[in-house]
Amino acid sequence: MYGRTKLEGEREVGKGWIIRSSWLFGWTGKNFVRTMLALSEQQDEVSVVDDQRGSPTYVGHLAQATNELLELPYGVYHLGAEGEATWADFAEAIYEEAGVACRVRRIATTELDRPAPRPANSVLRSEHPEAPRLPHWREGLRAALDRLG
């Protein structure tokens, strides 16, 4: 349902820029980085799925790339950070980069009670030759943590 409604929305845009990204995080709002940091203040170990892969993408890098993209012709563009990780990999990197002593217990998605299925692989790569390239997600993580203080 989620994918179908997104596609319908893209069709409604018609002539314009459509930017697809995933696993967004930054220094404000509700996102995975802030959630993991908050959980580490409450517990010594967190359970995080290890069977879903994606491209964690820092909103600061996405904003910069979006600005560059506006110089290109209309179309559909995939903008995701370089590299890929599972949610568990991402959580471990957050704790490592933040210097937080919280353990990550790797679990399967089936261990969670989620109302909608999640894709095992949501890694985004741009195949458009002119599309801006974003830095590696670890660079974005460091930038977000710096902004968080």
C-alpha positions in Angstrom: 0.0 0.0 0.0 2.8 2.4 0.9 4.6 1.9 -2.4 1.4 2.2 -4.4 0.4 5.5 -2.8 3.9 6.9 -3.3 3.7 6.0 -7.0 0.3 7.5 -7.4 1.6 10.7 -5.8 4.6 10.7 -8.2 2.2 10.4 -11.1 0.2 13.4 -9.9 3.3 15.6 -9.9 3.6 15.2 -13.6 6.3 17.5 -15.0 8.8 18.2 -12.2 11.5 16.7 -10.1 10.8 13.6 -8.1 13.5 12.8 -5.5 13.5 9.4 -3.9 15.6 8.8 -0.8 15.4 6.5 2.2 16.5 6.0 5.8 16.7 9.8 6.5 18.3 11.1 9.6 19.4 14.4 11.0 19.8 16.5 14.1 16.2 17.4 14.5 12.8 15.6 14.4 12.1 12.0 15.0 14.6 9.7 13.3 16.6 6.6 14.0 19.8 8.3 15.2 17.9 10.3 17.8 15.8 7.3 18.9 18.9 5.1 19.4 20.6 7.8 21.4 17.5 8.2 23.6 17.2 4.5 24.1 20.9 4.3 25.2 20.1 6.6 28.0 17.4 4.2 29.3 19.0 0.8 28.7 22.3 -1.0 28.3 21.2 -3.0 25.3 18.8 -2.4 22.3 17.4 -5.0 19.9 17.7 -3.9 16.3 16.8 -5.8 13.1 19.7 -7.1 11.1 17.9 -8.4 8.0 16.9 -5.1 6.4 19.5 -3.2 4.3 19.4 0.4 3.3 21.3 3.6 2.6 21.1 5.8 5.7 21.0 9.3 4.3 21.8 12.5 6.2 19.3 15.3 5.5 22.1 17.9 5.3 23.7 16.0 2.4 20.3 15.4 0.8 19.4 19.1 1.0 22.7 20.1 -0.7 22.3 17.4 -3.4 18.7 18.5 -4.0 19.9 22.1 -4.6 22.3 20.8 -7.2 19.7 18.6 -8.7 17.5 21.7 -9.5 20.0 22.5 -12.3 19.2 19.3 -14.0 16.2 18.4 -16.2 12.9 17.3 -14.7 12.8 13.6 -13.8 12.9 10.9 -11.2 16.1 10.8 -9.2 17.4 8.5 -6.5 19.5 10.3 -3.9 20.9 8.1 -1.2 24.2 8.1 0.7 27.1 6.0 -0.5 27.5 2.7 1.3 24.8 0.5 2.9 24.1 -1.0 6.2 21.5 -3.0 8.2 19.6 -1.2 10.9 21.8 -3.1 13.4 25.0 -1.9 11.6 23.7 1.6 11.7 22.9 1.4 15.4 26.3 0.1 16.3 27.9 2.9 14.2 25.8 5.5 16.1 27.0 4.2 19.4 30.6 4.0 18.2 30.7 7.5 16.7 28.9 9.0 19.8 31.1 7.2 22.3 28.1 5.5 23.9 28.5 2.2 25.7 25.2 0.5 24.6 25.1 -3.0 23.1 23.1 -3.9 20.0 21.4 -7.3 19.9 20.8 -8.3 16.3 17.4 -9.7 15.7 15.3 -10.8 12.7 12.4 -8.7 11.5 10.0 -11.5 12.3 10.8 -10.9 16.0 9.0 -7.6 15.8 5.3 -7.2 15.6 4.9 -4.7 12.8 1.6 -4.1 11.0 3.2 -3.8 7.5 6.0 -5.8 5.9 9.3 -4.1 5.3 11.6 -4.8 2.3 14.8 -6.7 3.1 16.7 -4.5 0.6 15.9 -0.8 0.3 19.4 0.4 -0.8 19.0 3.3 -3.3 21.6 3.9 -6.0 21.2 6.6 -8.7 21.8 5.3 -12.2 21.3 8.8 -13.6 24.8 9.9 -14.9 24.3 13.6 -13.9 22.7 13.0 -10.5 24.7 14.4 -7.5 26.5 11.9 -5.4 26.1 12.0 -1.7 29.0 11.2 0.7 29.1 7.9 2.6 26.5 7.5 5.3 29.2 7.4 8.1 30.2 11.0 7.1 26.6 12.0 7.4 26.3 10.3 10.8 29.3 12.2 12.1 27.9 15.5 10.7 24.5 14.8 12.4 26.2 13.9 15.7 28.3 17.1 15.6 25.1 19.1 15.1 23.5 17.3 18.0 26.4 18.3 20.2 
